[in-house]
Amino acid sequence: MSDLQQQVQNTIDELVESGAERALQVAVYKDGDLVVDAVAGTDPATGRAITGDSPIYSSSSRSARRSTSSSCAP
């Protein structure tokens, strides 16, 4: 396991263990190559451990505001 992979895994494990997050997936690509593939937590609906294949919904209100602002700009 690379140092970066271990650092990311440790960080998301800490976030889940602290209760700050229920589950996390992190994928990092560099030049088209997967360099980090980390998961932590459980699915609150089923109690099953999250895997790299688990679908996780995510959203960002910041991105929506930015895209709305840029599309409305004169």
Buried (B, 14 or more C-beta within 10 A) or exposed (E): EEEEBEEBBEBBBEBBEEEEEBBBBBEEEEEEEEEBBBBBBBBEEEEEEBEEEBEEEEEEEEEEEEEEEEEEEE
